[in-house]
Amino acid sequence: MLNRKDHYRVYREETPNEIRARMQVDQKEWTDNSYHSAVLRSPENHRWVTAMDIAIGQARCLDDPVMREVLVAVADWKMDDERFDKVMKMEGWSRLSAGTKALVEASYLYYDQGKFPATELVSLTPPQLVVASLGKGVTP
């Protein structure tokens, strides 16, 4: 029937809402790694966890597969012992600075054991820009 002259076959891209709806039910789209800024399936996750990212430009490290692998791995800060051991064995781990390694390990310990990072890594005092903006903005 579609080969008749009075019918048309139309191809178009999915809308963002159609993509979200499909991803919620299509398990082939689900992976362990969300690449941090992927479309999130859970509205609850959006409500409680999502941070707003501002894209400034693509980092050159994304062109390096070794660094990309380790950076994507540490972006998922919810690591257990097994995952943290795998990350430390990645080739790119040795190329991270000592400070970066310390922060990744502190994040892992916070998630896995509830141990808050040392104040040398995470200041207990908010940055001045945050302090200055408190109380500003939209009020209900």
Protein Blocks (a to p, Z undefined) as FASTA:
>chain_A
ZZpmkbccddddddfklmmmmmmmmmklpcfblglpaccfblklmmmmoccdddfbdcfk
lmpmklmmmmmmmmmmcccfklmmmmmmpmklmmpcfklmmmmmmmmmmmmnopacdfkl
mccbdcfklmmmgoiacdZZ
